[in-house]
Amino acid sequence: MSSTTGSRPRRSLTHRLDSEWANMRRRPDVTDRVRSWSLTDVPFATLDEFMVLIGHRTPGSRAANDLLGRVVGVAHHDPMAARIVLQRILPGLMAIVRTEQRHDPRVDALDVVMGEAWLCIVAYRPDARPTQIAARLLSDTRFQAFTHQRRRRSFREVPFDAGTFDEMVTPETTTAFDELVAAVGESRRYGLGDEHVAVVDDLLRHDTTAGVAAAHHVTTRTIRYRQHRTVGEIRRLVAA
């Protein structure tokens, strides 16, 4: 990967993340915007205090998890909330980066992890998966970045630009996986049920119908039936 972008040296992504956050945490308008979401009755005077409420660098609690889930819900349509969630799970993301970078020094694990983390945050459904949200986001990120079949076939990176977190960089070419994510996301906005989302999630995690069937101790015919129903529902909602 080139060390320059145009004629300017490319600043470290971690430095840009740190600088961006330092700026955000000092701005009263950012804190006011978080208050405007009306997610908690607990008063907070600064963004740092709000981060403590959602469990940042503190022992986990059910209240913190529930509040984090509400922030993730806002992140579906507000990039500021997504950036806050990213900061919340950043220590865990950096641990993933260190581990994966040792496994394959050729890959810029930091760029890959941050890009996938953003996508996982904005796609996460706290109503369907309400417990251990921070841990699940970390697990989802690692899975999508380093375990999923699309990464094993081609390690094509999607850069994450911390300076413009409201505009995620998209790949120049669209893969079948990208189309699936877009279709599921669009369907979800128009009412795709949790049971159908679970079917897609199962297939992504286990790769094959046989793998899903084995995991659920049912026949492959049962899984194929569920997948057929889900595909039909996605087609109906996207068309509508």
C-alpha positions in Angstrom: 0.0 0.0 0.0 1.4 3.4 -0.9 2.4 5.7 1.9 1.2 8.8 0.2 -2.1 10.0 -1.1 -1.5 12.4 -4.0 1.4 14.7 -3.1 0.6 14.7 0.6 1.9 12.0 3.1 -1.0 9.9 4.2 -1.5 10.4 7.9 -1.9 7.4 10.1 -5.5 6.2 10.4 -5.2 5.9 14.1 -3.9 9.5 14.3 -6.9 10.7 12.2 -9.3 8.8 14.4 -7.8 10.3 17.5 -7.8 13.8 16.1 -11.4 13.5 15.0 -12.5 12.3 18.3 -10.5 14.9 20.2 -12.4 17.5 18.2 -15.8 15.9 18.6 -15.5 15.6 22.4 -14.7 19.3 22.8 -17.7 20.5 20.8 -20.8 21.4 22.8 -23.0 21.1 19.6 -22.0 17.4 19.4 -23.1 16.8 23.0 -26.3 18.7 22.3 -27.0 16.5 19.3 -26.5 13.4 21.4 -29.0 14.8 24.0 -31.5 15.5 21.2 -31.8 11.7 20.6 -33.4 11.4 24.1 -32.0 8.0 24.6 -31.4 8.2 28.4 -32.8 10.0 31.5 -29.3 10.0 33.1 -27.8 13.5 32.8 -24.4 13.9 31.1 -22.5 17.2 30.6 -19.9 16.0 28.1 -19.5 13.4 25.4 -17.0 11.6 27.6 -19.6 11.2 30.3 -22.0 9.7 27.7 -19.3 7.3 26.6 -19.1 6.0 30.1 -22.8 5.5 30.1 -22.6 3.2 27.1 -19.7 1.2 28.7 -16.6 2.7 27.1 -13.6 1.5 29.1 -15.8 0.6 32.0 -17.1 -2.8 33.4 -20.1 -3.9 31.3 -23.6 -3.6 32.6 -27.1 -4.3 31.3 -27.9 -0.6 31.4 -24.8 0.3 29.4 -25.6 -2.5 26.9 -29.2 -1.3 26.5 -28.2 2.3 26.0 -25.6 1.2 23.4 -28.3 -0.6 21.6 -30.4 2.5 21.4 -27.4 4.4 20.0 -26.9 1.7 17.4 -30.5 2.2 16.4 -29.9 5.8 15.8 -26.7 4.9 13.8 -28.9 3.4 11.1 -29.6 6.9 9.9 -27.2 9.2 11.7 -23.4 9.0 11.0 -22.7 10.8 14.3 -24.2 7.9 16.3 -22.2 5.4 14.2 -19.0 7.3 14.9 -19.8 7.1 18.7 -20.4 3.4 18.5 -17.1 3.0 16.6 -15.3 4.8 19.4 -17.0 2.7 22.0 -15.7 -0.6 20.5 -12.4 0.9 19.3 -10.2 -0.9 22.0 -11.6 -4.2 20.9 -11.1 -3.4 17.2 -7.5 -2.5 17.8 -7.0 -5.9 19.5 -8.4 -7.6 16.4 -6.1 -5.4 14.2 -3.0 -6.5 16.2 -3.9 -10.1 16.0 -4.7 -10.2 12.3 -1.8 -8.1 11.3 0.5 -10.7 12.9 -1.3 -13.4 11.0 -0.8 -11.7 7.6 1.6 -8.7 7.5 0.8 -8.1 3.8 -2.7 -6.8 4.7 -3.5 -3.4 6.1 -5.6 -4.9 8.8 -6.4 -1.5 10.3 -8.1 -0.2 7.1 -10.0 -3.5 6.6 -11.2 -3.7 10.2 -12.4 -0.1 10.4 -14.3 -0.3 7.1 -16.0 -3.5 8.1 -16.8 -2.2 11.6 -18.6 0.8 10.2 -20.7 -1.5 7.9 -21.5 -3.8 10.8 -22.6 -1.0 13.0 -25.0 0.5 10.5 -26.4 -2.9 9.7 -26.8 -4.2 13.2 -30.3 -4.8 14.5 -30.4 -4.4 18.3 -34.0 -5.5 18.4 -33.1 -8.9 17.0 -29.8 -9.3 18.9 -30.2 -7.2 22.1 -27.6 -8.8 24.3 -23.8 -8.3 24.4 -23.9 -5.8 21.6 -20.3 -4.6 21.8 -19.0 -8.1 21.8 -21.3 -9.1 18.9 -20.2 -6.1 16.8 -16.6 -7.1 17.4 -17.4 -10.7 16.4 -19.3 -9.5 13.3 -16.4 -7.3 12.2 -13.8 -10.0 12.6 -16.0 -12.5 10.7 -16.8 -10.1 7.8 -13.2 -8.9 7.6 -11.2 -12.1 7.9 -13.3 -15.2 8.0 -16.0 -14.8 5.4 -15.7 -16.6 2.1 -15.4 -13.4 0.1 -12.3 -12.5 2.1 -10.8 -15.9 1.6 -11.5 -15.6 -2.2 -10.2 -12.1 -2.6 -8.7 -9.8 0.0 -9.9 -6.6 -1.7 -9.8 -3.8 0.9 -12.5 -1.1 1.3 -10.6 1.9 2.7 -12.1 3.7 5.7 -11.7 7.5 5.7 -11.9 8.8 9.3 -12.0 12.4 8.1 -15.3 11.9 6.2 -17.2 9.3 8.3 -20.5 10.4 6.9 -19.5 9.2 3.4 -18.3 5.6 3.4 -16.0 4.6 0.5 -17.6 2.1 -1.8 -15.8 -0.5 -4.0 -15.4 0.3 -7.7 -16.9 -3.0 -8.6 -20.0 -4.6 -7.1 -19.8 -8.2 -5.8 -22.7 -10.6 -5.2 -22.1 -10.1 -1.5 -22.5 -6.3 -2.0 -25.7 -6.8 -3.9 -27.0 -9.1 -1.1 -26.2 -6.6 1.6 -28.0 -3.8 -0.4 -31.0 -6.0 -1.0 -31.3 -7.1 2.6 -30.8 -3.5 3.9 -33.4 -2.2 1.6 -35.8 -5.0 2.5 -35.2 -4.4 6.2 -36.2 -0.8 5.8 -39.5 -2.0 4.3 -40.3 -4.5 7.0 -38.2 -7.7 6.4 -38.9 -9.8 9.5 -36.2 -10.9 12.0 -36.8 -14.6 11.0 -35.8 -13.8 7.4 -32.7 -11.8 8.5 -31.7 -14.8 10.6 -31.9 -17.1 7.6 -29.5 -14.8 5.6 -27.2 -14.5 8.7 -27.1 -18.3 9.0 -26.1 -18.8 5.4 -23.4 -16.2 5.6 -22.0 -17.8 8.8 -22.1 -21.5 7.6 -21.6 -21.0 3.9 -23.8 -23.9 2.8 -27.3 -25.2 3.3 -25.8 -28.4 4.7 -23.8 -26.3 7.2 -26.9 -24.4 8.4 -28.9 -27.6 8.7 -26.2 -29.3 10.8 -26.0 -26.2 13.1 -29.7 -26.3 13.7 -30.1 -30.1 13.7 -32.7 -30.1 10.9 -32.9 -31.4 7.4 -31.4 -29.6 4.4 -34.9 -29.6 2.9 -36.2 -27.6 5.9 -33.4 -25.0 5.4 -34.0 -24.8 1.7 -37.7 -24.1 2.4 -36.7 -21.3 4.7 -34.3 -19.8 2.2 -36.9 -20.0 -0.5 -39.4 -18.1 1.6 -36.8 -15.5 2.5 -35.7 -14.9 -1.1 -39.3 -14.5 -2.1 -39.9 -12.0 0.7 -36.8 -10.0 -0.2 -37.8 -9.9 -3.9 -41.3 -8.8 -2.9 -40.1 -6.0 -0.7 -37.4 -4.7 -3.1 -39.8 -4.7 -6.0 -42.4 -2.8 -3.9 
